[in-house]
Amino acid sequence: MDEKTRIKKDIDLFEDNLEKLNKKNLIYDSRVVELATQYYNDSIYYLEKNDYFTAFGCVNYGHGLLDAIIKF
């Protein structure tokens, strides 16, 4: 799988995880979700600029923040 396809897959996964989080009745600081979403948006921006390294890093930071909320 090439870099661009991999990043798009991770972006789709982030969207799915955000939707799952919104369906759960968890108590969490919404600022963390806001920050994760900002990283997600940054990932899309850098993907459009063909900066795959930065795009991949951004979406993974977003995943980490969502995972922390969901798992803990």
C-alpha positions, 0 to 999 in steps of 0.5 A: 500500500502506498503512503497516500492510500495508507494515510487516507485509510487512517483518516477514514479510521479516525472518522469511524472512531470519532463517530463511535466515541460520539455514540458512547455515553462517556464523560470526557474533556471535550477539549481533547476531542477538539484537539484530536479533530484539529490534528485530523484536519491538519492531516487532511491539509498536509495530505493535500500538500503531498506532505505524507510524513507530516500528514501521517504524524498528525492523524496518528496524534489524533488517533492517540488522543481518541484512544486515550478517551475510549480506553481510559 
